[in-house]
């Protein structure tokens, strides 16, 4: 018996030391969960940054050209909180194992044995009066926190913990979190959390327990009493669990299996009975798991049932922690097998909880992460497609606007040159027409003056009024006649030219501005040229000569018969030719010839003597003296009778003319003198007047064309601005497309990372 005990202790101690020093650190299945948790936390850290970058990208485009829809931004913003919430959950995620069973079945002892320390209170009777959750602390402290409080309560030892809880008299559904240094327990270091519960037989509030503490558990451990069979209370609890969880992971520990051990002398006799009892417990547990709960097949259910002694295992491990042999006292028969079975339970438990936790905790998050990446990628694909489509549209619009701008500028240059030529030709035509018409009206000036019928009187004051009214009559008459001759034709030509300008330029304008071009042309009154003759000032130097002069006087006769030839005789005694332009239009060629022949000059070649020329000049200049000389000469030649008859006739003629020199004759003479004077003056301003009229036409046409050009310039300026806006839009669209591609590729990368995570940690566990 002693040899058996020594061999058992040696095997237990050796195995435990190996497990603690090597296997548990390097090859523990729990490390799969730890690595998976770190990996998926890193991935979701990248996802969180990615979602933030996507939101920033989309917000930067929400006001630009409808590239981003408002609901798309809201959807992506919604992922920010979701990813942040997932990260918080992942940081808190751990492998949770919940222990259930009837009172005093050893739940707390099993947990202490797995943690290799007496952390939870245990003993006879009802020692756990609420839920106790044991988890690792990062700072190496030992403390507890009660439900609804963040205050840390120090615990000096595990033994005092039970007493403290009893004093607090907490409700059995409350949770007390116990934080134990991770470096003291490898399971806690690997993110395993243990939940100890009151007995399922102490309260009917099983549903409340399950909802508050069991829905996130990865493994359930039913601690049964090997001295009895599974009770209805225990089964009822797990039936309720199975209705809320799909196929929960359940282990059944038949604790206190050391009670089946017997004294050595009776070992052979009771061995068969122990096997029968074990088989009975095994069958009932397999039926419960496979047939009642239907969570395992019968074969798999057998691997979830263990027969152990938690108290023995805890005692052995406590001894190991103190550096002592595994067991100082006598061991019950079969301890080695029970200890190895406890280790087998731990190994399978670790594999199960690691796989279950990775699958239950991370698979859903992984799928959610892939869904987020996929949703964002689809949104980015839509944005990319929309940006590319808008870019193609903008390029087409840019080409259209650019071509239209070039066409408009080219056509504007051509039309401008054509209109300049047309305006030039029209101005020349107007100038010629006005000049011709004005010359014709000047030739008809005598008729116009004759039409003036205001009473005439030679008095100075009355004559001044008469002249002013005559000036007005002549100016109005000439203007009226010119308008009658020219205005209609000029107005039609002007209207046709303006309409042609408008139609040609309107073709270069967009539809929105064509109506403006049409508003330029219409006028309330047709264009009319103003003929500014200003006769009042033009003829201001006119001085009438209404003195009576006998037409057969010596001076008149000499002037009449001498004619133009006589006008060449200068007082300076040498010939002077008088310009034809200033000769009176009443003088005719015949009268000139007659005067020349009647003077009886010896020769027409100016071969008279100097004395003869002086005599003629003196006669013409001395008046009466000249007459006496001529009379004496005639008396001596023809005789006094002829002279008397001639004098009588001459006097009768003088008397007749003197009697007929009335106001009517004075008016005719006044009008004749006025016509002569006005004709000379008006001929001087023909070119000026025609130039002034042509300038009015040029100014009107140029003004119309300038307004039309201004509209075209506004249109080209708008097209230039539109091209600049299109270029800016294209830059925005290109940047948006580039950023969308980068973010879309990042979404593919994250989705691929999650696929690799699934392949490494989730699919490999199936």
Long-range contacts (C-beta under 8 A, 24 or more apart in sequence): 1-264, 5-327, 5-330, 5-331, 8-331, 8-335, 8-336, 9-325, 9-326, 9-327, 9-331, 11-336, 12-316, 12-326, 12-327, 12-336, 12-339, 13-320, 13-325, 13-326, 15-343, 16-316, 16-317, 16-320, 16-326, 17-320, 19-343, 20-186, 20-320, 24-186, 25-186, 28-186, 28-190, 28-350, 29-347, 29-350, 29-351, 29-354, 29-355, 30-95, 30-187, 30-190, 30-191, 30-192, 30-350, 30-353, 30-354, 31-190, 31-354, 32-354, 32-355, 32-358, 32-761, 32-765, 33-95, 33-190, 33-191, 33-353, 33-354, 33-357, 33-358, 33-361, 34-190, 34-191, 35-761, 36-358, 36-362, 36-757, 36-760, 36-761, 37-90, 37-93, 37-191, 37-361, 37-362, 39-757, 39-760, 39-761, 40-90, 40-362, 40-365, 40-366, 40-369, 40-757, 41-87, 41-90, 41-91, 43-369, 43-750, 43-753, 43-754, 43-757, 44-83, 44-86, 44-87, 44-90, 44-365, 44-369, 45-87, 46-750, 46-753, 47-83, 47-369, 47-372, 47-373, 47-750, 48-80, 48-83, 48-84, 48-87, 50-373, 50-376, 50-743, 50-746, 50-747, 50-750, 51-76, 51-79, 51-80, 51-83, 51-372, 51-376, 52-80, 53-743, 53-746, 54-376, 54-380, 54-743, 55-80, 57-739, 57-740, 57-743, 58-383, 61-383, 61-732, 61-736, 64-729, 64-732, 64-736, 65-390, 65-729, 65-732, 65-733, 67-383, 67-386, 67-387, 67-390, 67-732, 67-733, 67-736, 68-383, 72-379, 72-382, 72-383, 75-375, 75-379, 76-376, 76-379, 79-372, 79-375, 79-376, 82-368, 82-372, 83-372, 86-365, 86-368, 86-369, 89-365, 90-361, 90-362, 90-365, 93-191, 93-357, 93-361, 93-362, 94-135, 94-191, 94-192, 94-193, 94-357, 95-190, 95-191, 95-192, 95-193, 95-218, 95-219, 95-353, 95-354, 95-356, 95-357, 96-192, 96-193, 96-195, 96-216, 96-217, 96-218, 96-219, 96-357, 97-192, 97-193, 97-194, 97-195, 97-217, 97-218, 97-219, 97-220, 97-221, 97-349, 97-353, 98-195, 98-197, 98-213, 98-214, 98-217, 98-219, 98-220, 98-221, 99-194, 99-195, 99-196, 99-197, 99-221, 99-223, 100-197, 100-200, 100-220, 100-221, 100-222, 100-223, 100-234, 100-237, 100-238, 101-199, 101-200, 101-222, 101-223, 101-224, 101-225, 101-234, 102-199, 102-200, 102-201, 102-224, 102-225, 102-231, 102-233, 102-234, 103-198, 103-199, 103-201, 103-202, 104-199, 104-225, 105-199, 105-223, 105-224, 105-225, 105-255, 106-223, 106-225, 106-255, 106-256, 106-310, 106-311, 107-196, 107-197, 107-221, 107-223, 108-132, 108-196, 109-255, 109-310, 109-311, 109-314, 110-221, 110-223, 110-253, 110-255, 110-308, 110-310, 111-194, 111-196, 112-310, 112-314, 113-310, 113-311, 113-313, 113-314, 113-317, 113-342, 114-187, 114-194, 114-346, 115-180, 115-185, 115-187, 115-188, 115-194, 116-185, 116-317, 116-318, 116-320, 116-321, 117-158, 117-180, 117-184, 117-185, 117-318, 117-321, 118-158, 118-159, 118-314, 118-318, 119-158, 119-161, 119-178, 119-180, 120-158, 120-161, 120-162, 120-178, 120-196, 121-158, 121-159, 121-161, 121-162, 121-163, 121-165, 122-162, 123-162, 126-198, 126-199, 126-202, 127-162, 128-165, 128-196, 128-197, 128-198, 128-199, 129-165, 129-166, 129-169, 129-170, 129-172, 129-198, 130-165, 130-170, 130-171, 130-172, 130-173, 130-174, 130-175, 130-176, 130-198, 131-172, 131-173, 131-174, 131-175, 131-176, 131-195, 131-196, 131-197, 131-198, 131-209, 131-213, 132-165, 132-175, 132-176, 132-178, 132-195, 132-196, 133-175, 133-176, 133-177, 133-178, 133-193, 133-194, 133-195, 133-196, 134-178, 134-180, 134-188, 134-193, 134-194, 134-195, 134-196, 135-177, 135-178, 135-179, 135-180, 135-188, 135-193, 135-194, 136-179, 136-180, 136-181, 136-182, 136-185, 136-188, 136-189, 136-191, 137-179, 137-180, 137-181, 137-182, 138-182, 140-181, 140-182, 140-183, 141-179, 141-181, 142-179, 142-180, 142-181, 143-179, 144-176, 144-177, 144-178, 144-179, 145-176, 145-177, 145-179, 146-170, 146-174, 146-176, 147-174, 147-175, 147-176, 172-198, 172-202, 172-203, 172-205, 173-203, 173-205, 173-208, 173-209, 173-212, 175-212, 175-213, 192-353, 200-233, 200-234, 200-236, 200-237, 201-231, 201-233, 206-236, 206-237, 206-240, 207-240, 210-240, 210-241, 210-244, 211-244, 214-241, 214-244, 214-245, 215-244, 215-245, 217-248, 218-249, 218-353, 218-356, 218-357, 218-360, 218-361, 219-249, 219-250, 219-251, 219-349, 219-352, 219-353, 219-356, 220-248, 220-249, 220-250, 220-251, 221-250, 221-251, 221-252, 221-253, 221-349, 222-250, 222-251, 222-252, 222-253, 223-253, 223-255, 223-310, 224-252, 224-253, 224-254, 224-255, 224-281, 224-285, 225-254, 225-255, 225-256, 226-254, 226-255, 226-256, 226-257, 226-259, 226-260, 226-281, 226-307, 227-256, 227-259, 229-280, 229-281, 229-284, 230-284, 230-285, 230-288, 235-288, 235-292, 238-288, 238-293, 239-292, 239-293, 242-293, 242-294, 242-295, 247-295, 248-295, 249-295, 249-352, 249-353, 249-356, 250-289, 250-293, 250-295, 250-304, 251-304, 251-305, 251-306, 251-345, 251-348, 251-349, 251-352, 252-285, 252-288, 252-289, 252-304, 252-305, 252-306, 253-306, 253-308, 253-310, 253-345, 254-281, 254-285, 254-305, 254-306, 254-307, 254-308, 255-308, 255-309, 255-310, 256-309, 256-310, 256-311, 257-307, 257-308, 257-309, 257-334, 257-338, 258-309, 258-311, 258-312, 258-332, 258-334, 258-335, 258-338, 260-334, 261-332, 261-333, 261-334, 261-335, 262-333, 263-333, 264-333, 267-333, 278-307, 281-305, 281-307, 303-348, 304-348, 306-341, 306-342, 306-344, 306-345, 307-338, 307-341, 308-338, 308-341, 308-342, 308-345, 309-335, 309-338, 309-339, 309-342, 310-342, 312-338, 312-339, 313-338, 313-339, 313-342, 355-765, 358-761, 358-762, 358-765, 359-762, 359-765, 362-757, 362-761, 362-762, 363-758, 363-762, 366-754, 366-757, 366-758, 366-762, 369-750, 369-754, 370-751, 370-754, 370-755, 373-747, 373-748, 373-750, 373-751, 373-754, 374-747, 374-751, 376-743, 376-747, 377-744, 377-747, 377-748, 377-751, 380-740, 380-743, 380-744, 380-747, 381-740, 381-744, 383-736, 383-740, 384-737, 384-740, 384-741, 384-744, 387-733, 387-736, 387-737, 387-740, 388-733, 388-737, 390-729, 390-733, 391-730, 391-733, 391-734, 391-737, 394-726, 394-729, 394-730, 394-733, 395-730, 397-726, 398-723, 398-726, 398-727, 398-730, 401-719, 401-722, 401-723, 401-726, 402-723, 404-719, 405-716, 405-719, 405-720, 405-723, 408-508, 408-712, 408-715, 408-716, 408-719, 409-716, 411-507, 411-508, 412-508, 412-709, 412-712, 412-716, 415-504, 415-505, 415-508, 416-705, 416-709, 419-501, 419-504, 419-701, 419-705, 422-497, 422-500, 423-497, 423-698, 423-701, 423-702, 423-705, 426-493, 426-497, 426-697, 426-701, 427-694, 427-695, 427-697, 427-698, 428-694, 429-493, 430-490, 430-529, 430-690, 430-693, 430-694, 430-697, 431-690, 431-691, 431-693, 431-694, 432-690, 433-486, 433-489, 433-490, 434-482, 434-486, 434-529, 434-531, 434-689, 434-690, 434-693, 434-694, 435-686, 435-687, 435-689, 435-690, 437-481, 437-482, 437-485, 437-486, 438-478, 438-482, 438-682, 438-686, 438-689, 438-690, 439-683, 439-686, 441-478, 441-481, 441-482, 441-485, 442-679, 442-682, 442-683, 442-686, 445-474, 445-478, 445-675, 445-678, 445-679, 445-682, 446-671, 446-672, 446-675, 448-473, 448-474, 448-477, 448-478, 448-481, 449-474, 449-671, 449-674, 449-675, 449-678, 450-671, 451-477, 452-671, 456-663, 456-664, 456-666, 456-667, 456-670, 457-663, 458-546, 458-663, 458-666, 463-544, 463-670, 467-539, 467-542, 467-674, 468-536, 470-674, 471-535, 471-536, 471-539, 472-535, 472-536, 474-533, 474-535, 474-678, 475-533, 475-534, 475-535, 475-536, 478-531, 478-533, 478-535, 478-682, 479-531, 479-533, 482-531, 483-528, 483-529, 483-531, 486-529, 487-528, 487-529, 490-527, 490-529, 490-697, 491-526, 491-527, 491-528, 494-526, 494-527, 494-697, 494-700, 494-701, 495-526, 495-527, 497-701, 498-701, 498-704, 501-701, 501-704, 501-705, 501-708, 502-704, 502-708, 505-705, 505-708, 505-709, 505-711, 505-712, 508-712, 508-715, 509-711, 509-712, 509-715, 510-715, 513-711, 513-714, 513-715, 516-711, 517-708, 517-711, 520-704, 520-707, 520-708, 520-711, 521-704, 527-700, 529-693, 529-696, 529-697, 530-696, 531-689, 531-693, 532-689, 532-692, 533-682, 533-685, 533-689, 535-678, 538-678, 538-681, 538-682, 538-685, 539-674, 539-677, 539-678, 539-681, 542-673, 542-674, 542-677, 542-678, 544-669, 544-670, 544-673, 544-674, 545-673, 546-666, 546-669, 546-670, 548-657, 548-658, 548-661, 550-653, 550-654, 550-657, 550-658, 551-657, 552-650, 552-653, 552-654, 554-619, 554-623, 554-626, 554-627, 554-630, 555-620, 555-623, 558-595, 558-619, 558-620, 560-591, 560-595, 561-591, 561-594, 561-595, 561-596, 561-598, 561-599, 562-595, 562-596, 562-599, 562-620, 563-587, 563-591, 563-592, 563-593, 563-594, 563-595, 563-596, 564-592, 565-592, 565-595, 565-596, 566-595, 566-599, 566-620, 569-613, 569-616, 569-617, 569-620, 571-617, 571-621, 573-610, 573-613, 573-614, 573-617, 575-606, 584-676, 585-676
